[in-house]
């Protein structure tokens, strides 16, 4: 694993990948590199204009790439269901749950969920459940990779207040949504193992990578000074999206990935080549993961078969 880079990605010819949030940042790089290795990649993007621009750029950077754009808004369960119903492929070898929002002012999704929990966790929970039959059809070798964050250490989900109705704190809400990602992977991996499935569920985090996540909240509140500060910090200390995508690509393609693995940058959750990452003990709690799973099925209406 030491020094692992995109040149180590195995041939992906004949495989179909769905990457959420593929129009920018580590999602774009993840999709591009999978396409460069021969995968057919569905770019699942919320904004059609930005998605089209990303598709065109990807075709220029990876000539001959088999990519196509599909609309998906994870903050709208109707959009999630429509995406799954309209997906032409009868098998999906790889689902990369990459899209997310970070540290936003309090907002709600179309369905009334707190935006960070609803987008980062519930949207991907629903999408994975709806696509799981196609992942099973592609096994062995099929994988679900969910992108969490080193900031999951900020806190775990509170089953009594999943959506922070009592006191909303944007960074704690973000950390909880990223813990929810890891609890989801833990429970999905447990269930796949119990059923004897060859589908693998793993997770990754990018460390501190320079993407538009850092500036979105400030831009939403029209706080130019905060947005500028985030841009300066990105330039000063963050690694590139190309580097930040490596843990996701490793989890998606490396041959030694196991159920419930979690990969991140080597150096202090921050930067460097991908390695197995430390994680909070609460993300391995069977009772917590089962409880979150039951609540997620109830909230989304997506019941895993």
N, C-alpha and C positions, 0 to 999 in steps of 0.2 A: 504493500500500500504506500510505502514511502516514496515521495516524489511523483505520485500518480497524477497524470494529466489527461487532457482530451485525446492525446495520441494513443492512450491505453484503452479507449472505449472499444469493445468488441464490435464486429460487424453486426449491424442491425437490419440487414436486408430481409424483407419479408415480414417485418414486424410493424404493427400500427401503434402509435403513441398518441395520447391525448394530453396536452399540457395546458393547464389553466393559467391565465395571466401571461400569455406568451407574447404579448405585444411590447414588453419592455423588461429591463433589468435581468435578473437571473432566469426568469421564465423564458425570455427571448433567447438567451444564450443556451439554455437547456434544450429548447426546441431546435435551434439551429444546429447544435452539435449532434443531436440524434439524427436529424435529417442528413447531415454530412456523412454519417455512418450508414446511411441507406434506409432508415426508417421512414415510413409514411407518417407524417405528423399533422394532427389536427390542432390548429391554433385556436384555443377556446378563449375568446376575448370579450369583454363587456362592451367596449367602445369600437364600433365598426370602422370608423375613420382611422383611428390609431391602429387597429388591427390590420387594415388593408395596407397601411404604410409599412407596418412590420413585415407583412407577407412579401411585399415587393422588395424590401431591403434584404430579407432572408434569401430570396431567389437570386439577388445580385451577389450576395456574399457566398452562397452555396449553390453554384450553377447545377442545374439538374435536380435540385431538391424537390421531393414529392411532398408538398405542404399545401394545406388549404385552410381557409378561415371559417370559423363557425361562431355564432354569437352566443355568449353565455354570461349572464349576470348572476353571480352567486348570492347577491342580496335580494333575489327574487326567486322563490321556489317554483313559480310558474315558468320562469326562464330555464331553470335547471331541468325541469321535467320536459320542456319543449326540446332542449338540447339533446337529452337522452333519446327521446322519441324520434327526432329527426336524424340522428347519427346513422349514416348509411352503413358503416362497417358492422358486420355481424360478430366480429371478435376484436377485442382490444388487448394487446400484449402489455401495454404500459400506460398507467394513469399517473400523471404527476400533478398532485394537488398543490400547486405553487402559489396561486393568486392570494392576495391578502391586503388588508388595510392595517395601519398602525397609528396608535395614539391619536385617534380622531376626537374632536369634540363630540358630545353626546348626540348620536343620530340613531334612527331606527331604519331597519330594512323595510321593504315593501310589505312583508308579512308581520311587521311590528316587533321584530327582535332587535336587541341592542346590536348596533352595526358590526362591531368587531367580533363578537361571539357569533352573530348570524352569518357573517361573510366567511370568516376564517375557519370556523368549525362547522356550523350547521349546513351551510351551502355545500361544503365538500363531503360531509357525511351523507347528505341526500344524493349527491352526484355519484359517489362511490357505490352506494346501495343500488342505484338504478343501473349502473354499468357493470355490476358484479357478475351477472350471468355471462356477459361478453368476455370478462376477464377469465372466468372459469372455462369458457370455450377455448381460450387461447393457451391454457395451461397444458403441459408444464412450461415454466419460464415466464409466466405473467407476473407482473408486480404492480403494487400500489405504493407510490412514494409520496408522503405528505411532508410539506416543508413547515417546520416549526421554527423556533428561535432560541438562542441562548438566553433570551430574556424570559423564557418560561419560568425561570427561577424567581421571578417577581411574585408569583403566587399561583396556587392551584384553584380549580373551580370550587365554588361554594354551592353544594346541592340545594341549600336553602335560598340562594339568591344567585342563580346561574347568570342572570343578565344585569347584575349590579343595579337593581332598582332602588336600593336604599341610599347608596352613596356612590356615585359614579366618579371614578378616577381613571383617566384615560390610559395611563401607563400600566396600572394594575389590571385594567380590563384587557389590555393587550397581552400582558403576561399570562392571564388566565386563559385567554383564547388559544395561546400557544401551548399551554399545559393541556388544554382540551385536545389539541391536535395529537399530542403524544399519548394521552389516555385512549383516544380513538384508535391509534395504531396498535397500542397494547391489546385492546379488546378485540380488534379485528384479527390480529395475529393469533390470539388465543382461539378464536372461533374457527379460523381457517385450519389451524392445527387439529382441532377437535374433529372436524369433518373430514380430515385426511386430504385436504385440498393442496395442490401444488402452487397455488397463488401465494406470493410472498408480500407481506405488508411491512414496510420499513419507513424510516423517517430521516430527515436531514435538516441541517440549518446552515446558513451561509456565512456565519460570523458577522462582522460588520462590513457589509458591502454597500457601495455607493449606488443607491437606486432612488426612485422617486418616492419611496415609502417615507423617507425622512422629512420630506417637504410638504407632503399632501395635507397634513393636518393644519399646518400654518397657513397654507394657501387657502384652505377652506374657510379659515377664520379671518382671512385678509390681513394677516400679521406679517408684513414684509420683512421686519427685522428678524423674526424667528426663522422665516424661510431662508433668508440670506445666511444666517448663522449656521443652519443645517447644511447649506451648500458648502460653506467654508470648511466645516468640520469634515464633510465627506472628502473634500479635496486633500485635507491635511492628513487624515489617519485611516480612511476606509480603503479596503481593497476593491478591486474592480469587479464589475458584474461577472466577467469571465472567470475570475478566481472564486467569487462567491457561488457560482453555479457548480463547482467541482463536487461538493458533497452530494448534491442532488443527482448529478450524473453518475457518481460512483454507486449510490444506492440503487439507481435505475439499471445499471449495466454490469457492474463488477460480478464475477462468478462466485465470490465468497460471501455474499450478502445473506444473512439469516433472518428468520422471523423476528420482528420487533427490534431490529438493529436501528441505531441512531448515529448518523455520521455528521461531522462538522470539521472545521479547520483545526489543524494540529496545535497552533499556538494560542493557548488560553482562550478558547472559544472565539477567537478574533480573526485570525488569518492563517494562511498556509495550506498545504496539501491536505486532503481529507483523511480523517482517521475516525475510529469509533469514539463517540463523544460521551462525556459524562452527562448525566441527567438527574433531575431531582427524584428522590425516592418516591414521591407521591405519584409520579407518572407510571409507576410499576405496580400500583395498588389495584388488585383485582376487584375489590369491592367498589372502589371509586370509579373504575373504568366501566364496570357493569351498570352502575347507577347512572352515569352520564349517557351510556348507550341507550338505556331505557327511556331516559328523558328526551334524548335526541330523536328517537323513533316517534315518541308522542308529539313532539313539537313540529317535526317535519312531515309526519304522515308516511314516511318511507320506512317500511318494515323489511328487514333483511330476511330473505328466504334461506 
